Amino acid sequence: MLHARRFALRRTGATLAPRARHLHNLRLACVKETAAAEKRVALVPKDVAALVAKGAACSVETSAGEGSGWSDAMYTEAGATIVSREDAWKADLVVKVTPPTAKEATAVGDRMIAGMLAGRQNEELIGQLAKQGATVFDLSMLLRTLSRGQAFDVLSSQASIAGYRAVVEVANAMQVGVLLNIFHVNMTEYFTIIIIII
């Protein structure tokens, strides 16, 4: 039926409006990262507001965004419920930045987890989740060459941030006053600037 409808629309020149995607009945939780010196958080309040608008029930572990500058009040204002660590791991979908520990993976049970799990480096972890019957969304394995996949590309964005930070750290260590315009100069030109200064 949909094929016939598209064909009819193509003949008339009209377009088929995209269907709205709803996340009703999905309970998802953002947990606090436990890795040493890890300050990132998997969801920011803006993301929570977008998910809640689509019908998802979002919960955030207490002080999950604290290291990144996001308070519990900001998450609550966006529509999230602040919960304990134990309750966060009971959600249908747990979102996380770094791979879970074996204990955290056990807490997932047969539900879903999404994040940068580095499946090729963490085969034992992926095996454990598979044995439990969990569904794993490893964003580090997502093909970046697909047009739709570029919006979910976590590796390039994190590498870019690390590169910018490295340049700022070098300039600071050398006590060189360098104005870095990260919006108009690409990474190669940054390193050219540093090399010229040296």
Summary of the structure (lengths in Angstrom):
residues: 198
radius of gyration: 21.1
end to end distance: 66.5
largest distance: 67.1
contacts: 520
relative contact order: 0.09
helix: 45%
strand: 12%
